[in-house]
């Protein structure tokens, strides 16, 4: 088993409530999540709560997008935590957390992926780190969130 943790931070030019609303509602994720672009024809299903704790999202797409589920398991004004389970191309479970703090220029958002992988993926990560695998995508997602936060209010 190989454990990993990858974090990235950025300051978004808006108040903490606006950032929280973008993270706490899976319906907003297609506009900023870098992984949504992997398959434009990916099927998406929302269930459970509309947003916040209990909101669930499932996807199934091409080989690059894979298939899996997410559920918001914790939501506070300064923190959103998501249980992430991949079903394809390999099985894994991880935790995704978003920590928010008010700063002079807006909101500091820290995005962290934490998990463990086993089997072939665990072996692969001994030669190719999760840092290299997902950090560039996380940085892309933070940049998209910053652009959304700077523009007209996306939450209707």
C-alpha positions as CSV (number, residue, x, y, z in Angstrom):
1,X,0.0,0.0,0.0
2,X,1.2,3.5,-0.9
3,X,-0.1,6.5,1.0
4,X,-0.1,10.0,-0.6
5,X,-1.1,13.5,0.1
6,X,-1.1,16.3,-2.5
7,X,-2.0,19.9,-1.7
8,X,-2.2,23.1,-3.6
9,X,-3.3,26.6,-2.5
10,X,-4.4,29.9,-4.2
11,X,-6.0,33.1,-3.2
12,X,-9.3,33.7,-4.9
13,X,-10.5,37.3,-5.3
14,X,-13.9,37.0,-3.6
15,X,-15.4,36.4,-0.2
16,X,-15.3,33.1,1.5
17,X,-19.1,32.5,1.1
18,X,-18.8,32.6,-2.7
19,X,-15.9,30.1,-2.8
20,X,-17.8,27.8,-0.4
21,X,-20.9,27.8,-2.6
22,X,-18.8,26.7,-5.6
23,X,-17.3,23.8,-3.7
24,X,-20.4,22.7,-1.7
25,X,-22.6,22.1,-4.8
26,X,-21.6,19.4,-7.2
27,X,-23.8,21.1,-9.9
28,X,-21.1,23.8,-10.0
29,X,-18.1,21.5,-10.4
30,X,-18.3,21.0,-14.2
31,X,-17.4,24.7,-14.6
32,X,-14.1,24.4,-12.7
33,X,-13.1,20.8,-12.1
34,X,-10.2,20.0,-14.5
35,X,-11.3,16.4,-14.7
36,X,-14.7,17.3,-16.2
37,X,-12.9,18.0,-19.5
38,X,-11.6,14.5,-19.9
39,X,-14.8,13.3,-21.5
40,X,-17.4,15.8,-22.8
41,X,-19.9,13.0,-23.2
42,X,-19.4,11.7,-19.7
43,X,-22.6,10.7,-17.9
44,X,-23.2,12.4,-14.6
45,X,-25.8,11.7,-11.9
46,X,-26.6,13.8,-8.8
47,X,-28.4,12.3,-5.9
48,X,-29.0,12.9,-2.2
49,X,-29.0,16.5,-0.9
50,X,-29.0,19.3,-3.4
51,X,-25.7,20.6,-1.9
52,X,-23.7,20.2,1.3
53,X,-23.5,17.1,3.5
54,X,-25.2,14.1,1.7
55,X,-24.9,15.5,-1.8
56,X,-23.7,12.8,-4.1
57,X,-22.2,12.8,-7.6
58,X,-21.4,9.8,-9.9
59,X,-19.8,9.8,-13.2
60,X,-19.0,7.3,-16.0
61,X,-16.9,8.2,-19.0
62,X,-14.2,7.2,-21.4
63,X,-10.9,5.5,-20.4
64,X,-9.4,8.8,-19.3
65,X,-12.4,9.9,-17.1
66,X,-13.1,6.5,-15.7
67,X,-16.0,6.0,-13.3
68,X,-16.6,6.8,-9.7
69,X,-18.6,8.6,-7.0
70,X,-18.2,11.5,-4.7
71,X,-20.1,12.5,-1.5
72,X,-19.8,15.6,0.6
73,X,-19.3,14.2,4.1
74,X,-18.5,17.5,5.9
75,X,-19.4,21.1,5.2
76,X,-18.6,24.2,7.3
77,X,-18.1,27.8,6.1
78,X,-14.3,27.2,6.2
79,X,-14.1,23.6,5.1
80,X,-15.7,21.1,2.7
81,X,-14.7,17.4,2.7
82,X,-15.5,14.9,0.0
83,X,-15.3,11.1,0.0
84,X,-14.0,10.1,-3.4
85,X,-14.2,6.5,-4.8
86,X,-12.9,5.5,-8.2
87,X,-14.3,2.4,-9.7
88,X,-12.5,2.6,-13.1
89,X,-9.8,2.5,-14.4
90,X,-8.7,1.2,-11.0
91,X,-10.4,1.0,-7.6
92,X,-9.4,3.5,-4.9
93,X,-10.8,5.6,-2.2
94,X,-9.5,8.9,-1.0
95,X,-10.5,12.1,0.8
96,X,-10.6,15.5,-0.9
97,X,-10.7,18.5,1.4
98,X,-11.0,22.2,0.8
99,X,-9.9,24.6,3.5
100,X,-10.9,28.2,3.2
101,X,-9.6,31.3,5.1
102,X,-10.3,35.0,4.7
103,X,-7.2,37.0,3.7
104,X,-6.6,40.6,2.7
105,X,-7.0,39.8,-1.0
106,X,-10.0,37.5,-0.8
107,X,-10.1,33.8,0.2
108,X,-7.2,31.4,0.5
109,X,-8.3,28.0,-0.7
110,X,-6.2,25.0,0.1
111,X,-7.2,21.8,-1.8
112,X,-5.8,18.5,-0.5
113,X,-6.1,14.9,-1.8
114,X,-5.2,12.2,0.7
115,X,-5.4,8.5,0.1
116,X,-3.8,5.1,-0.3
117,X,-3.4,2.9,-3.4
118,X,-2.7,-0.8,-3.6
119,X,-1.9,-3.3,-6.3
120,X,-0.6,-2.2,-9.6
121,X,-1.3,1.5,-8.9
122,X,0.6,1.3,-5.6
123,X,3.5,-0.2,-7.5
124,X,3.3,2.5,-10.2
125,X,3.4,5.3,-7.6
126,X,6.8,4.1,-6.4
127,X,8.1,5.3,-9.8
128,X,5.6,8.1,-10.6
129,X,4.2,10.1,-7.8
130,X,0.7,11.3,-7.2
131,X,2.2,14.7,-6.9
132,X,3.2,14.6,-10.6
133,X,0.0,12.9,-11.6
134,X,-2.6,15.3,-10.1
135,X,-0.9,18.5,-8.9
136,X,-1.0,20.1,-12.4
137,X,-4.7,19.4,-12.6
138,X,-5.3,20.8,-9.1
139,X,-3.5,24.0,-10.1
140,X,-5.6,24.2,-13.3
141,X,-8.8,23.8,-11.2
142,X,-7.7,26.5,-8.7
143,X,-7.0,28.9,-11.7
144,X,-10.6,28.2,-13.0
145,X,-12.1,28.8,-9.6
146,X,-10.2,32.1,-9.4
147,X,-11.5,33.2,-12.8
148,X,-15.1,32.2,-11.8
149,X,-14.7,34.1,-8.4
150,X,-13.5,37.2,-10.2
151,X,-16.4,37.3,-12.7
152,X,-20.2,37.8,-12.3
153,X,-21.7,35.8,-9.5
154,X,-22.1,32.2,-10.9
155,X,-24.5,31.2,-8.1
156,X,-28.1,32.1,-9.0
